[in-house]
């Protein structure tokens, strides 16, 4: 069966915003206790402050993190991965250790060049809602985890995120949809709330209504698998108010603007 999730020590090499979000989600959703999370980063003062929020331990360097951890999460900027794991390559290749990379642009093949063929690696990209247990984790289909490690990966991260496995060629566009698009969604949320404020709703009320509507609509699609077009049609009565709003969005190029945003990042 392998290790239970609650018995695992998770070590972060790099502890920026995304790493902190992952750790926060794991602790708040009861997957692991904060004391079973260790981390290192280039700014010790900030590290001590951020780890203290969840009861995690700040360590001095990558060597200490790897020595303490069963699962090592590489969470540094893409340009410094090689230097961040310099000196711990052999330890990361230990057959009993699992490496999870949340570094954008790094694939299994990249880690094989640095760590060798024996390391057990899963590359995955989370998005920010993972901090509240509502995330998406884009996982590269190609990986070198054992069956037991794959099971552990699922037990650790499925409570905080939808794990969507994507082939290597489509990781980038999947990351746009799940990782970049929260910014688009927040722009929509803000604009929708502005519309409510224009007609007298308090801003805090407008934000709550817009945010919960977005959350619920996504949850309804996930639960039912219903086509988004059919969900839209169900709200649009002939000659009604909603279809007038949909028509205005179409005339303003709403769909085309969203597709163009994805193309701009991909291009």
C-alpha positions as CSV (number, residue, x, y, z in Angstrom):
1,X,0.0,0.0,0.0
2,X,2.9,2.4,0.6
3,X,2.9,5.4,2.8
4,X,-0.3,7.0,4.0
5,X,-0.6,10.7,3.1
6,X,-0.7,11.8,6.7
7,X,2.6,10.0,7.4
8,X,4.5,11.7,4.6
9,X,6.9,14.5,5.0
10,X,6.7,17.0,2.1
11,X,9.7,19.2,1.3
12,X,9.6,22.3,-0.8
13,X,12.7,23.5,-2.6
14,X,11.5,27.0,-3.2
15,X,8.6,28.5,-1.3
16,X,7.0,31.3,-3.3
17,X,3.4,32.0,-3.8
18,X,2.4,28.9,-5.6
19,X,4.3,26.6,-3.2
20,X,2.7,28.4,-0.3
21,X,-0.7,27.9,-1.9
22,X,-0.1,24.1,-2.3
23,X,1.1,23.8,1.3
24,X,-1.8,25.9,2.6
25,X,-4.3,23.7,0.8
26,X,-2.8,20.4,2.0
27,X,-2.9,21.6,5.6
28,X,-6.3,23.3,5.6
29,X,-7.9,20.2,3.9
30,X,-6.4,17.9,6.5
31,X,-4.2,16.0,4.0
32,X,-1.0,16.5,6.1
33,X,-0.2,18.3,9.4
34,X,1.8,21.5,9.0
35,X,4.6,19.9,11.0
36,X,5.2,17.5,8.2
37,X,6.0,20.2,5.7
38,X,9.6,21.5,5.4
39,X,10.9,24.2,3.0
40,X,13.9,26.1,2.0
41,X,14.1,29.4,0.0
42,X,16.6,32.1,-0.8
43,X,15.1,34.6,1.7
44,X,15.3,33.1,5.2
45,X,13.3,35.8,7.0
46,X,10.4,35.6,4.5
47,X,10.6,31.8,4.7
48,X,10.3,31.6,8.4
49,X,7.3,34.0,8.4
50,X,5.5,32.1,5.6
51,X,6.1,28.6,7.0
52,X,5.1,29.7,10.5
53,X,1.5,30.5,9.2
54,X,0.8,26.8,8.8
55,X,3.2,25.3,11.4
56,X,5.7,24.2,8.8
57,X,9.5,24.1,9.3
58,X,11.9,26.4,7.6
59,X,15.2,24.7,6.7
60,X,18.5,26.1,5.7
61,X,19.0,24.6,2.2
62,X,18.0,21.9,-0.3
63,X,20.2,19.3,1.3
64,X,18.3,19.6,4.6
65,X,14.9,19.5,2.8
66,X,15.7,16.4,0.8
67,X,17.1,14.6,3.8
68,X,13.9,15.3,5.7
69,X,11.3,14.6,3.0
70,X,9.7,11.6,1.4
71,X,8.2,13.8,-1.3
72,X,10.2,16.7,-2.6
73,X,8.4,19.5,-4.5
74,X,10.6,21.5,-6.8
75,X,9.0,25.0,-6.8
76,X,11.6,27.4,-8.1
77,X,11.7,29.6,-11.2
78,X,12.4,27.7,-14.4
79,X,15.8,29.3,-14.9
80,X,17.2,28.2,-11.6
81,X,16.1,24.6,-11.3
82,X,19.6,23.2,-12.1
83,X,21.3,25.4,-9.5
84,X,18.6,24.9,-6.9
85,X,19.0,21.1,-6.9
86,X,22.8,21.2,-7.5
87,X,24.4,18.8,-5.0
88,X,21.2,16.8,-4.2
89,X,20.8,15.0,-7.5
90,X,21.8,11.6,-6.1
91,X,19.5,12.0,-3.1
92,X,16.6,13.0,-5.3
93,X,17.3,9.8,-7.3
94,X,16.8,7.6,-4.2
95,X,14.2,4.9,-5.2
96,X,12.2,5.6,-2.1
97,X,11.8,9.3,-2.8
98,X,9.3,11.0,-5.0
99,X,10.0,14.3,-6.8
100,X,7.0,16.5,-7.8
101,X,7.9,19.4,-10.0
102,X,5.6,22.4,-10.2
103,X,8.0,24.4,-12.4
104,X,6.4,25.7,-15.6
105,X,8.1,24.6,-18.7
106,X,10.0,21.7,-17.2
107,X,9.1,18.2,-18.4
108,X,10.1,14.7,-17.4
109,X,12.8,14.6,-20.1
110,X,14.4,17.7,-18.6
111,X,14.7,16.1,-15.2
112,X,16.1,12.9,-16.7
113,X,19.0,15.0,-18.1
114,X,19.7,16.4,-14.6
115,X,18.8,13.6,-12.3
116,X,19.3,10.5,-14.5
117,X,16.9,7.8,-15.4
118,X,16.5,6.4,-11.9
119,X,14.7,9.3,-10.3
120,X,10.9,9.0,-9.7
121,X,9.5,12.3,-11.1
122,X,6.0,13.7,-11.7
123,X,5.8,17.1,-13.4
124,X,2.6,18.9,-12.5
125,X,1.3,22.5,-12.7
126,X,-1.2,23.7,-10.0
127,X,-3.3,26.8,-10.1
128,X,-4.0,29.3,-7.3
129,X,-7.3,27.9,-6.1
130,X,-5.4,24.9,-4.8
131,X,-4.9,27.0,-1.7
132,X,-8.6,26.5,-0.8
133,X,-8.9,22.9,-1.9
134,X,-10.5,23.9,-5.3
135,X,-7.5,23.7,-7.5
136,X,-6.5,22.1,-10.8
137,X,-3.3,20.1,-11.1
138,X,-2.2,19.6,-14.6
139,X,-0.1,16.4,-14.5
140,X,2.2,15.3,-17.3
141,X,1.1,11.8,-18.4
142,X,4.7,10.7,-18.8
143,X,6.3,10.1,-15.4
144,X,8.6,7.6,-13.6
145,X,6.6,7.0,-10.5
146,X,6.1,3.5,-9.2
147,X,2.5,2.3,-8.8
148,X,2.8,2.9,-5.0
149,X,4.0,6.4,-5.6
150,X,1.3,7.1,-8.2
151,X,-1.2,6.1,-5.5
152,X,0.4,8.4,-3.0
153,X,0.4,11.3,-5.5
154,X,-3.4,10.8,-5.9
155,X,-4.0,10.6,-2.1
156,X,-2.0,13.8,-1.5
157,X,-3.3,16.0,-4.2
158,X,-6.8,14.8,-5.1
159,X,-8.3,16.3,-1.9
160,X,-7.1,19.8,-3.0
161,X,-7.3,19.7,-6.8
162,X,-8.8,18.1,-9.9
163,X,-5.8,16.1,-11.2
164,X,-6.0,16.3,-15.0
165,X,-3.4,14.2,-16.8
166,X,-2.2,15.7,-20.1
167,X,0.4,14.5,-22.6
168,X,3.7,16.4,-22.8
169,X,2.8,18.2,-26.1
170,X,-0.3,19.8,-24.6
171,X,0.9,20.8,-21.1
172,X,1.4,24.4,-22.1
173,X,-2.1,25.0,-23.4
174,X,-3.6,23.1,-20.5
175,X,-1.6,25.3,-18.2
176,X,-3.1,28.4,-19.9
177,X,-6.6,27.2,-19.3
178,X,-6.1,26.2,-15.7
179,X,-3.1,28.3,-14.5
180,X,-3.3,31.6,-16.4
181,X,-7.1,31.8,-16.9
182,X,-7.8,32.5,-13.2
183,X,-6.6,36.1,-14.1
184,X,-9.2,36.2,-16.9
185,X,-11.9,34.9,-14.5
186,X,-11.0,37.5,-11.9
187,X,-11.4,40.2,-14.6
188,X,-14.8,38.8,-15.5
189,X,-15.8,38.7,-11.8
190,X,-14.7,42.3,-11.3
191,X,-16.5,43.5,-14.4
192,X,-19.7,41.7,-13.5
193,X,-19.6,43.1,-10.0
194,X,-19.0,46.6,-11.5
195,X,-22.2,46.1,-13.4
196,X,-24.0,45.4,-10.1
197,X,-22.5,48.4,-8.4
198,X,-23.6,50.6,-11.3
199,X,-27.2,49.7,-10.4
200,X,-26.8,50.2,-6.7
201,X,-25.6,46.9,-5.3
202,X,-23.0,47.2,-2.6
203,X,-19.6,46.2,-3.9
204,X,-19.0,43.4,-1.4
205,X,-22.4,41.9,-2.2
206,X,-21.7,42.2,-5.9
207,X,-18.3,40.4,-5.5
208,X,-19.9,37.6,-3.4
209,X,-22.7,37.0,-5.9
210,X,-20.4,37.0,-8.9
211,X,-17.8,34.7,-7.2
212,X,-20.4,32.2,-6.0
213,X,-22.1,32.2,-9.3
214,X,-18.8,31.3,-11.0
215,X,-18.0,28.7,-8.4
216,X,-21.4,27.1,-8.7
217,X,-21.5,27.1,-12.4
218,X,-18.2,25.3,-12.6
219,X,-19.3,22.8,-10.0
220,X,-22.5,22.1,-11.9
221,X,-20.6,21.4,-15.1
222,X,-18.1,19.1,-13.3
223,X,-20.9,17.2,-11.5
224,X,-23.2,16.8,-14.6
225,X,-20.8,16.9,-17.6
226,X,-23.4,18.9,-19.4
227,X,-22.3,20.9,-22.4
228,X,-21.7,24.6,-21.5
229,X,-23.8,25.6,-24.5
230,X,-26.7,23.5,-23.1
231,X,-26.2,25.1,-19.7
232,X,-26.3,28.5,-21.2
233,X,-29.5,27.6,-23.2
234,X,-31.2,26.5,-20.1
235,X,-31.0,30.0,-18.6
236,X,-32.0,31.8,-21.8
237,X,-35.8,31.9,-22.2
238,X,-37.0,33.1,-25.6
239,X,-37.4,36.8,-25.6
240,X,-36.1,36.9,-22.0
241,X,-33.6,39.1,-20.2
242,X,-30.6,36.6,-20.2
243,X,-30.6,36.2,-24.0
244,X,-30.4,40.0,-24.3
245,X,-27.2,39.9,-22.2
246,X,-25.8,37.0,-24.2
247,X,-26.5,38.9,-27.4
248,X,-24.7,41.9,-26.1
249,X,-21.6,39.8,-25.2
250,X,-21.6,38.2,-28.6
251,X,-21.8,41.6,-30.4
252,X,-18.8,42.7,-28.2
253,X,-16.8,39.8,-29.3
254,X,-16.7,38.1,-25.9
255,X,-15.8,34.6,-27.1
256,X,-13.3,35.8,-29.6
257,X,-11.6,37.9,-27.0
258,X,-11.2,34.9,-24.7
259,X,-9.8,32.7,-27.5
260,X,-7.4,35.5,-28.5
261,X,-6.1,35.7,-24.9
262,X,-5.2,32.0,-25.1
263,X,-3.6,32.5,-28.5
264,X,-1.6,35.4,-27.2
265,X,-0.1,33.3,-24.4
266,X,0.5,30.3,-26.6
267,X,1.9,32.3,-29.5
